[in-house]
Amino acid sequence: MIDIAERQPWDRSRSLLLIGPGGAGKSTLGPLLAPLLKSRLADLDHEFEHRIGSIGAYIRNEGYGRYKLRNAALARRVAATSSGLTLLVTSSGFLTPDNPPRALGANRLLLERWHAICLLPSRDLERAVAVILDRQARRPFTRDRDHEERTIRARYPVYAREGDLIVFSEAPPGDIARAIAHRLLG
């Protein structure tokens, strides 16, 4: 099942942000959705790794707060240099309150200017937590399960409040991409 709630119709002159917590499926969905919308794809985590270096190493060497500031600056740069329609896949903590105020403010400004698609596996918090924990357990950089669970429980309500289009689904990513494109393109 793909449950889509449209909070604001898409003005096709606005580029798109794909937001949501870690493990929601943003990085998998982005490359499937961008061609359907005939948009350029930019994945903020990939851009960071390519332009700056390893996210993990950066956080270890510079600290999480500095990473968040650098990530927000990179998002602004990617947005400013994007020509034509762009789908920007954001990092998992893009809108969370643990951002330094300057980073969160910059990210929120981007959220206001672009059309945001929020991706969550379920409307039900417990189901969403279970799905995301299962997905995160398969990733090589996953922290301990208790930390991951605390993180998703803290981030889920932040993201559930955000987005012009919010998608709740555990369906295959290709099906979700087609459903979003159909909704946006009418």
N, C-alpha and C positions, 0 to 999 in steps of 0.2 A: 504494500500500500504506500502511496505517495500522497501525503497530506500537505497541501500548499495553502498558506494564508497570505493574501496580498494586502499589505497595509497601505501601499502607495503604488499607483501604476507607474510603469517605466516610461520616462521621457527619453526617447532613443538618442538624444543628444548627450546624455550622461553616460559616462563609463561605469563599469560595474566592479563592486568589491564582493568577494566571496569571504564571508566571515563565519566564525564558529570556533568552538574549543578544539583542542588537539584530539585527534581520533574521530572527528566528525566525518571526515572524508573529503575535505577541501582539495588537497593536493591530488587526489585521485580524480575527483570530479572536474577540476579546472581544465585539464587538457581535453576532456571529452566535450565540455560545454563550449569552450571558446570557438571551435570551428563551426558549431551549430549556429552561433550568433555572429559568425564572420568577424570575430574580434581578435585582437592581439592578446596573447596570454603572458602575464608576468606573475611569477610565484615569488613572494617576498622572501621566503626562506632560501629558495634557490638563488635569488639575486644577491642575498647577503653572502652566501657561500662563495658565489662567483666573484663578487666585487671586493669583499672584505676578508673572508676566510671562514673557517669552521666556527659555527655558532657555539658549540660546546667549548672550544678552546678560548673563544672570545669571552664567554661568560666566566670561565675559570680565571683568565688573566686580568680582565677588566671589571668584572662584577656584573650582576644581573641588571642593576639600575643603568649602568653605562650601555649595556647591550640594548636595553629598551629605548634609550635615547637615540642610539645609533640606528636602530631598526626603524624608529619613527622618522628620522631624517632621511633614511633610504626610501621609505614609502613616499615621502613628499617628493623626493628627487624622481623616483619612478613615475609618479603621477604627473609631475611637471614636464617630464620629457616624453610622455606618451603622446603619440600622434594617432588620431583616429580612435575608434572604439577599442577600449582595453578592458580585459577582465583581470583584475589583480587579486590573487589568492593571498590573503593575509596570514600572518603568523597566529598561533593559537592564543597568545595573550594580548593581542592587538588592542582590545578594548577593556581589559581588566583593570581593576582599581590599584593593582600593584605597580602600574606604570608610574614613573615620575610625572608630576603634574604637567610639565611641558610636553612630554611625549604623549600622554593621554589627550591633552588639548589638541595637539596636531593631528592625532589619529581621529579624534571626533570631528574635527573640521573636514577631514577627508570623507568621513562617513556622511556628513551633511551634503557635500558637493557631489558625491557619486551615488549611484543606486546600489544599495546593499542587499545581497542575498545571504541570508543566514541559514546555515546547514546544521541540523540536529537530528540524531537518529530516531527520536521519539518525543512526543509531548509529555510522556510519563517520565519523571526524573529517574525513578529506579530502573526502568528499562534502558534509558539513555546511559546511565552510569554503567550498567552491565555490558552494554554493547561497546562502549568506549574502552572500558577496562580490558575487554577481550581483544580489541584491536591494538591497544597500546602494549599489551603483553607480547605481541608478535614483533614489535619494533626493537631494533638493536640497542637504541639509546634510552630505553624505558627505565625510569627510576623504580623504586620499590612500589608495590601494589597499594599500600596504605597512602603513600604520598600521591600517587596517581588518582586514587579515589577522592582524597581531600581536594585535589586540584579541580577535578571535573565537577564535584559538588559545589565548589565555590564559583566556577565559571559558567555553569549551565544557566543559572538565573540571569546572569549578566547578558548572555547572548540571547536568551529567550525573549528579552525585552527589545532587542535590536533588529534592525533590518527592515527594508521596504517590502521584501518578499521573504517569508520564512518557510523553510522546507523541512518537514519532519518525515524521515524515511530511512528504512533499512534495505530498501530495494537495491538491485544491482546498479552501480554507478551510471551505466549507459542509459538505463531506464529513467533515472533521476535527471540526467542531463537533457534527455529528450522532453521530459515533462516540464522542466524549467524553460527550455527554449520555446516550447509550444505556448506556455503561459505568457512569456514575455513578448513573443512575436505575434501572438494571437492567431 
